[in-house]
Amino acid sequence: MADIVLPATMFTEHDDLYQAGGSQYILLGPKLVEAPGECRSNHDVICALAKRLGAEHPGFDMSPRELIDWTLQNSGWGSLERLEREKWIDCQPDFEKAHYLDGFKWPDGKFRFKPDWSHVPFKSATSTFGPVAEIPSLPDYWPVIEVEDAAHPFRLATSPSRSFLNSTFNETPTSRAREQHPTVMIHPDDAAPLGVTDGGKVVLGNTRGEVRLRVKLFDGVRRGVVIAESIWPNDAYEDGCGINTLTGSDPIAPYGGAAFHDNRVWVKPAH
């Protein structure tokens, strides 16, 4: 649906710096191969846009390697030469600091169990951060899921498929051949009253829209739950409507990030 396509480089086709989530290491992701065709890195595109717009910043005149070296030196973690030599840099704080034995970053050193959600960091007047006012003031269960009802008796999970994982792989011939086509897993005892058989077609729907899928009967699915492993591109579906037709796009509190979708749907045989 795009008017302009900007093919980006993959992680092996440009130099980059990584801070791994969940660990305390700085990692180097060196360029290993040349990018094919007209692929360009995000850095190259940003610098080209800056030049056309007349924007000025030292980073626009640096190569990725120069930016990495500048970042390391100005953050006190050595240089690119050191990172290339050592492969990674361990940034783990000492034991006392890592385990907060000397307290937290409050004047009294105490931890706050009651966050001030209305003044979370990085808020801006132009961003939407979801229903912040509805978040419990203390750690507690927050019932924000879509609970099934008479009109929508099933809960839909859109878990990643084993062959795709993410959209990077859903265009590779081997992955598509292994998955074959979009399906929805339904427990046989849920499918029987609907008159649905293995390999048959159903329509999943809710107030957001409808999606047509082939059925895969599986008694490992919990009763009342249907699983549509994803994520297939829209053109893989019979009606051109992908599974995200059924998921919401509301901003999630407190930062407005992406949701772990919890959706209710109805299921009907397709005719």
C-alpha positions as CSV (number, residue, x, y, z in Angstrom):
1,M,0.0,0.0,0.0
2,A,3.1,2.3,0.2
3,D,3.7,5.0,-2.4
4,I,7.4,4.8,-1.8
5,V,9.4,1.8,-0.7
6,L,12.8,2.3,1.0
7,P,14.5,-1.1,1.2
8,A,16.6,-1.1,4.4
9,T,19.7,-3.1,5.1
10,M,19.7,-6.1,7.4
11,F,21.8,-6.3,10.5
12,T,24.7,-8.1,8.7
13,E,24.8,-5.3,6.0
14,H,25.7,-2.4,8.2
15,D,27.9,-1.5,11.3
16,D,25.9,-1.1,14.5
17,L,26.1,-0.9,18.2
18,Y,23.9,-3.1,20.5
19,Q,22.9,-3.0,24.1
20,A,21.2,-6.3,24.6
21,G,17.9,-6.3,26.5
22,G,18.1,-8.1,29.8
23,S,21.9,-8.1,30.0
24,Q,24.7,-5.6,30.8
25,Y,26.8,-5.9,27.7
26,I,27.7,-3.5,24.8
27,L,28.0,-5.5,21.6
28,L,29.4,-4.7,18.2
29,G,27.4,-5.7,15.2
30,P,29.9,-5.4,12.3
31,K,29.0,-5.2,8.7
32,L,29.8,-8.6,7.1
33,V,28.4,-8.4,3.5
34,E,27.4,-5.7,1.0
35,A,23.7,-4.9,0.8
36,P,22.0,-6.0,-2.4
37,G,20.4,-3.8,-5.0
38,E,19.3,-0.3,-3.8
39,C,19.1,-1.2,0.0
40,R,20.3,1.6,2.2
41,S,20.8,1.8,5.9
42,N,18.6,3.9,8.2
43,H,21.7,6.1,8.9
44,D,22.3,6.7,5.2
45,V,18.6,7.6,4.6
46,I,18.5,10.0,7.6
47,C,21.8,11.7,6.5
48,A,20.5,12.1,3.0
49,L,17.2,13.6,4.2
50,A,19.1,16.0,6.5
51,K,21.2,17.2,3.6
52,R,18.2,17.9,1.5
53,L,16.4,19.7,4.3
54,G,19.4,21.7,5.3
55,A,19.5,20.2,8.8
56,E,22.8,20.4,10.6
57,H,24.3,18.0,13.2
58,P,27.7,16.5,13.6
59,G,26.2,13.0,13.4
60,F,25.0,13.7,9.8
61,D,28.6,13.9,8.7
62,M,29.8,10.8,10.5
63,S,30.0,7.3,9.2
64,P,28.4,4.5,11.3
65,R,31.9,3.5,12.6
66,E,32.7,7.1,13.5
67,L,29.3,7.3,15.4
68,I,30.0,4.1,17.3
69,D,33.5,5.4,18.3
70,W,32.1,8.8,19.3
71,T,29.3,7.1,21.4
72,L,31.7,4.8,23.2
73,Q,34.2,7.5,24.0
74,N,31.7,10.1,25.2
75,S,29.9,7.6,27.4
76,G,33.1,6.4,29.0
77,W,33.2,2.9,27.5
78,G,36.5,3.1,25.6
79,S,36.6,3.2,21.8
80,L,35.6,1.2,18.7
81,E,39.1,-0.2,18.6
82,R,38.6,-1.6,22.1
83,L,35.2,-3.1,21.2
84,E,36.5,-4.7,18.1
85,R,39.4,-6.2,20.0
86,E,37.3,-7.5,23.0
87,K,34.1,-8.3,21.0
88,W,31.9,-7.1,23.9
89,I,32.1,-4.8,26.9
90,D,30.7,-5.9,30.3
91,C,28.9,-3.0,31.9
92,Q,27.5,-4.9,34.9
93,P,27.7,-2.6,38.0
94,D,29.4,-3.9,41.2
95,F,27.4,-6.3,43.4
96,E,26.2,-3.7,45.9
97,K,24.9,-1.3,43.2
98,A,23.4,-4.1,41.1
99,H,21.5,-5.5,44.1
100,Y,20.5,-2.0,45.5
101,L,22.2,-2.8,48.8
102,D,22.8,0.9,49.2
103,G,19.3,1.9,48.4
104,F,17.4,3.3,45.4
105,K,17.7,6.6,43.6
106,W,15.4,8.5,46.0
107,P,16.7,11.0,48.6
108,D,15.8,8.5,51.4
109,G,17.0,5.5,49.4
110,K,13.7,3.7,49.7
111,F,11.7,2.0,46.9
112,R,8.3,3.5,45.9
113,F,5.6,0.9,45.4
114,K,3.1,3.6,44.5
115,P,4.1,5.2,41.2
116,D,2.9,8.6,40.1
117,W,1.4,7.4,36.8
118,S,0.2,10.9,35.8
119,H,3.8,12.1,35.8
120,V,5.7,9.2,34.2
121,P,9.0,10.1,32.6
122,F,9.2,11.0,28.9
123,K,5.6,12.2,28.6
124,S,5.0,14.8,26.0
125,A,1.9,17.0,25.3
126,T,1.7,15.5,21.8
127,S,1.7,11.8,22.7
128,T,-1.1,9.5,23.8
129,F,-0.2,7.3,26.7
130,G,-3.4,5.3,27.1
131,P,-5.8,5.2,30.1
132,V,-3.2,6.3,32.7
133,A,-5.9,7.4,35.1
134,E,-7.4,3.9,35.3
135,I,-4.1,2.1,36.4
136,P,-4.3,0.9,40.0
137,S,-2.3,3.2,42.3
138,L,-0.6,0.2,43.9
139,P,0.6,-3.1,42.3
140,D,-2.6,-5.0,41.7
141,Y,-4.6,-7.0,39.1
142,W,-5.9,-4.7,36.4
143,P,-8.8,-6.2,34.4
144,V,-8.2,-4.7,31.0
145,I,-8.6,-7.9,28.9
146,E,-11.5,-8.5,26.5
147,V,-13.7,-10.9,28.4
148,E,-15.7,-13.3,26.2
149,D,-19.5,-12.7,26.1
150,A,-22.5,-14.2,24.4
151,A,-21.8,-12.5,21.2
152,H,-18.1,-13.3,21.3
153,P,-17.7,-16.7,23.1
154,F,-14.1,-17.3,22.0
155,R,-10.8,-15.8,23.1
156,L,-8.3,-15.3,20.2
157,A,-4.5,-15.7,20.6
158,T,-2.3,-14.5,17.7
159,S,1.0,-16.2,18.7
160,P,4.0,-16.2,16.4
161,S,4.2,-19.3,14.2
162,R,7.2,-21.6,14.6
163,S,8.4,-20.9,11.1
164,F,7.9,-17.2,10.9
165,L,8.7,-15.8,14.3
166,N,8.3,-12.3,12.8
167,S,7.7,-10.7,9.4
168,T,11.3,-11.0,8.5
169,F,10.7,-14.7,7.6
170,N,7.2,-14.7,6.2
171,E,8.5,-14.0,2.7
172,T,11.1,-16.8,2.6
173,P,10.0,-19.8,0.3
174,T,11.0,-22.5,2.9
175,S,9.1,-20.9,5.7
176,R,6.0,-20.3,3.6
177,A,6.1,-23.9,2.3
178,R,6.3,-25.2,5.8
179,E,3.4,-23.1,7.0
180,Q,1.4,-23.5,3.8
181,H,-1.4,-21.0,4.6
182,P,-3.0,-19.1,7.5
183,T,-4.9,-21.4,9.9
184,V,-6.7,-21.2,13.2
185,M,-6.4,-24.0,15.8
186,I,-9.7,-25.0,17.4
187,H,-10.4,-27.7,20.0
188,P,-12.4,-30.6,18.4
189,D,-15.1,-30.2,21.1
190,D,-15.5,-26.6,20.2
191,A,-15.6,-27.3,16.5
192,A,-18.2,-30.0,16.6
193,P,-21.2,-27.8,17.6
194,L,-20.2,-25.4,14.8
195,G,-20.2,-28.2,12.2
196,V,-16.5,-27.4,11.4
197,T,-14.1,-30.1,10.3
198,D,-10.3,-30.2,10.0
199,G,-9.2,-28.3,6.9
200,G,-12.6,-26.6,6.6
201,K,-13.0,-22.8,6.6
202,V,-14.3,-20.5,9.2
203,V,-14.8,-16.8,9.7
204,L,-13.5,-15.1,12.8
205,G,-15.0,-11.8,13.7
206,N,-15.6,-9.1,16.3
207,T,-16.6,-5.4,16.2
208,R,-13.4,-4.6,14.3
209,G,-13.9,-6.9,11.3
210,E,-13.8,-10.4,10.0
211,V,-11.0,-12.8,8.9
212,R,-11.4,-16.0,6.9
213,L,-9.2,-19.0,7.9
214,R,-8.7,-22.7,7.4
215,V,-9.3,-24.8,10.5
216,K,-6.7,-27.0,12.2
217,L,-8.3,-29.2,14.8
218,F,-6.0,-29.6,17.9
219,D,-7.0,-31.0,21.2
220,G,-4.0,-29.2,22.8
221,V,-5.9,-25.9,22.6
222,R,-7.8,-24.9,25.7
223,R,-11.6,-25.0,25.3
224,G,-13.0,-21.6,24.4
225,V,-9.6,-20.4,22.9
226,V,-8.7,-20.3,19.3
227,I,-5.1,-19.7,18.1
228,A,-4.2,-18.1,14.8
229,E,-0.4,-18.4,14.5
230,S,1.0,-15.4,12.7
231,I,2.1,-13.3,11.1
232,W,1.1,-13.8,7.5
233,P,1.0,-10.8,5.1
234,N,-2.5,-9.7,4.2
235,D,-2.4,-11.0,0.7
236,A,-2.0,-14.6,2.1
237,Y,-5.7,-14.4,3.3
238,E,-8.6,-15.2,1.1
239,D,-10.2,-11.9,1.6
240,G,-7.0,-9.9,1.8
241,C,-7.7,-9.1,5.5
242,G,-4.9,-10.2,7.9
243,I,-5.3,-11.4,11.5
244,N,-4.6,-7.9,12.8
245,T,-8.0,-6.9,11.5
246,L,-9.3,-8.4,14.8
247,T,-6.8,-6.7,17.1
248,G,-7.0,-3.3,18.6
249,S,-4.6,-0.3,18.1
250,D,-5.4,1.6,21.2
251,P,-2.4,3.1,23.0
252,I,-1.4,1.2,26.1
253,A,-0.8,2.8,29.5
254,P,1.5,4.1,30.9
255,Y,3.8,4.8,27.8
256,G,1.5,4.2,24.9
257,G,3.4,1.2,23.7
258,A,2.3,-1.9,21.7
259,A,-0.2,-4.2,23.3
260,F,0.0,-7.9,24.0
261,H,-3.4,-8.4,22.4
262,D,-6.2,-10.1,24.2
263,N,-9.2,-10.4,21.9
264,R,-12.7,-11.9,21.9
265,V,-14.2,-13.2,18.7
266,W,-17.1,-15.2,17.3
267,V,-16.5,-18.2,15.0
268,K,-18.8,-19.2,12.2
269,P,-18.5,-21.7,9.4
270,A,-17.6,-20.0,6.1
271,H,-20.0,-20.5,3.2
